[in-house]
């Protein structure tokens, strides 16, 4: 599976789920079950690499704006959700997290931002296909600390200054 196939699966299942992250995860599992186990592992590798790329302080701050705060777990689930939004949103947010102000049509912090189940979809599909737990993917481990410089994302003034467009549209 190449990167184009990965994003196509993400996009088609997201559209079919009409934006609901839990339905998206269910549809993703169903779609992966139509593939062979090696393809499912390829998908999992693509997902994991992007998940690790998004482990950045500046993106964590954007998640804090959108979610009204973001714990470690909330940021993990946010990164899964962000991948689930597709290539344009994902790459655009990595380029500049403030771009999320334009990249997201809407954001409901009760529904959006939590893609925990998306993060487990490939594992679930692999286990259903093979009856075994997915092996190590051979992807370098996530860094112990997020990339970039930490800052106080519990301070609304700091968030408004760092993410002016995002804050104006979605801030507290």
LUMTITOR-997219 format. One record per residue: residue in one letter; x, y, z of N, C-alpha, C, O in turn. Coordinates in steps of 0.2 Angstrom, whole numbers, plus 5000, padded with zeros to 4 digits. Example, Ala and Ser with C-alpha at 12.3 -4.5 7.8 and 13.67 -1.06 7.14 Angstrom:
BEGIN
a506649725039506249785039506649845039507149835042s506449895035506849955036506450005039506750065040
This chain:
BEGIN
x500449945000500050005000500450065000500950075004x500350114996500750174995500350224999499750215001x500650284999500350345003499650365000499250385003x499650364993499050384990498450334992497950354993x498550264992498050224994497850235002497250235003x498350245006498250265013497750325013497250315017x497850375010497450435011496750425007496250455010x496750385002496150364999495650325004495050345004x495950285007495550245012495350285018494750285020x495750335020495550385025494950425023494450435026x495050455017494550495014493850465013493350495015x493850405010493250375008492850355014492250365015x493250325019492850305025492650365029492050365033x493050425029492750485033492150515030491650525033x492150515023491550545020490950495021490450525022x491050435021490450385022490250395029489650385030x490650405034490450415041490150485042489950495048x490150525037489850595038490150635044489850665047x490850625045491150665050491150635057491450655061x490750575058490750545065491350505066491450455063x491750525071492450485072492350415074492750375071x491850395077491750325079491450285073491750235072x491050315069490750285063491350275058491450225055x491750325058492350325054492850265056493050235051x492950255062493350205064493050135062493450085060x492450125063492050065061492150055054492249995052x492050105050492050095042492750085040492850045035x493250115044493950095042494150025043494449995039x493849995049493949925050493649885045494049835042x493049905043492749865038493149865031493149815028x493349925030493749935023494349895024494549865019x494749895029495349855030495249785030495749745028x494649765032494549685032494449665025494449605024x494449705020494349685013495049675010495149655004x495549685014496249685012496649625015496349595020x497249615012497549555015497949585022498049645022x498149545026498549565032499149605031499249655035x499549595026500149635024499949705023500249755025x499349715019499149785017498849815023498949875024x498549785028498349815034498949835038498949895041x499449795038500049815042500349875038500649925042x500349885032500649945028500250005030500550055031x499549995030499150045033499350075040499450135041x499450025044499650035051500250075051500350125055x500750055047501350095047501250165045501550215048x500850175039500750245037500450285042500650345044x499950255046499650295051500150315057500150365059x500550265059500950275064501450325063501650365067x501750325057502250375055501950445055502250495058x501350455053501050515053500850535060500850595062x500650495064500450505071501050525075501050575079x501650495074502250525077502550585074502750625078x502350605068502550665065502150725068502450785069x501550715070501150765073501250775081500950815084x501750735083501950745091502350815091502950805092x502050865091502350935091502050985096501450975097x502451025099502151065104501651115101501151135103x501851145095501451195091500751165089500251195090x500751095088500051065086499651055092499051055092x500051035098499751025104499351085106498851085109x499651145105499351215107498751225103498251245105x498751205096498151215092497651165095497051185095x497751105097497251065100496951095106496351085107x497351125110497151155116496651215114496151215118x496751245109496251295107495651265105495051285107x495651215101495051185098494651145104494051145103x495051115108494751075113494551105120494251085124x494851175120494751205127495251175132495051175138x495751155130496251125134496451055131495951025128x497051025132497150965129497650925134498250945134x497450875137497850825141498350785137498250785131x498750745140499150705136498750655131498850645125x498250625135497750575131497350615126497350595120x497150675128496750715123497150725117496850725111x497750745118498150765112498350705108498350705102x498450645111498550585107497950565103497950555097x497350575105496650565102496550615096496350595091x496850675098496750725093497150715087496950725081x497750685088498250675082497950615078497950625072x497550565081497250515077496650545073496650535067x496250595076495750625073496050665067495750665062x496550705068496850745063497050705057496950725051x497350645058497550605052496850585049496850585042x496350575052495650555050495350605046494950595042x495650675046495350725042495650725035495350765031x496150685034496350685027497050725026497250755030x497350705020497950735019498050815019498450835022x497550845016497550915016497550945023497950995024x497150925027497050955034497650935038497950975041x497850875037498450845041499050885039499450915043x499250885033499850915031499850995032500351025033x499251025030499151095031499251115039499551165040x499051075043499151085050499851075052500051115057x500151035049500951025051501351085048501751105052x501151105043501451165040501351225044501851265046x500751235047500651295051499951275055499451275052x500051255061499451235065498851295065498251275065x499051355064498551405064498051405057497551425057x498351365052497951355046497351315048496851315043x497251275053496651245055496051285055495551265054x496151355056495651395056495251395049494651405048x495651385044495351385037495251315034494851305030x495651265037495551205034494951165037494751115034x494751185043494151145046493551185044493451245046x493051155042492351185040492051205047491851265048x491951155051491651165058492051125063492451085061x491951135069492351095074491851095080491751155083x491651045082491151035088491550995093491750935092x491851025098492250995103491950935107492250895111x491250925106490950865109491050805104490950745107x491150815098491150765093491850755090492150705090x492050815088492750815084493350815089493250835095x493850805086494550805090494750745093495250735096x494250695094494450635097494350575092493850545091x494950555090494950495085495250435088495650395085x495150425095495550375098495450305094495850265093x494750295092494650225089494950225082495150165080x495050275079495450275073496150245074496450215069x496450265079497150235081497150165082497750135081x496650135083496550055084496350015078496249955078x496050055073495750025068496149965064495949915063x496749985063497149935059497349875063497349815061x497449885070497549835074496949785075497049725075x496349815075495749775076495649735069495449675070x495749765064495649735057496149675057496049615054x496749685058497349635058497149575062497149515060x496949595068496749535073496149495071496149435071x495649535068495049495065495249455059495049395058x495749475055495949435049496349375051496349325047x496849385056497349335057497249295064497449245065x496849325068496749295075497349305079497449275085x497849345077498449365081498449445082498149485078x498849455087499049535088499549555083499949515081x499449615080499849645075500549645078500749655083x501049625073501749625076502049695076501749745074x502649705078502949765079503049795071503149755067x502849855070502849885064503549905061503549915055x504049905065504649925063504750005062505150025058x504250035065504250115064504650145070504550115076x505050185069505450215075504950245080504450275078x505150235086504650255092504550325092505050365089x504050345094503850415095504450445100504650415105x504650505099505150545103504850555110504250555111x505350555115505050555122504750625123504250625128x504950675120504650745120504350765114504650745108x503850805113503650835107504150875104504550905107x504150875097504550925093504450995095503851015096x504951035095504851105096504951125103505251095107x504751185104504851215111504151215115503651245112x504151195121503551195125503351265127503851315127x502751275128502451345130501851335134501651275134x501651385137501051375142500451385138500151435136x500151325136499551325132498951325137498351305134x499051335143498451345148498351425148497851445152x498751465145498651535145498351565139498651555134x497751585140497351605134497651665130497651665124x498051705133498451765130498951735125499051755120x499351685128499851655124499551615118499751625112x498951585119498651545113498351595108498451585102x498051645110497751695106498351735102498251745096x498951735105499451765101499851725096499951745090x499851655098500151605094499751585088499951565083x499051585089498551555084498051605083497451595085x498251665080497751715080497051705076496551715078x497151665070496551645066496151595070495551595070x496551545072496151485076495851515082495251495083x496151555086495851585092495251625090494751625094x495251665085494751705083494151665081493551685083x494251615078493651565076493451515081492851505081x493851485085493651435089493851445096493751405101x494251495098494451505105493951515110493351525108x494151515116493651525122493451595122492951615126
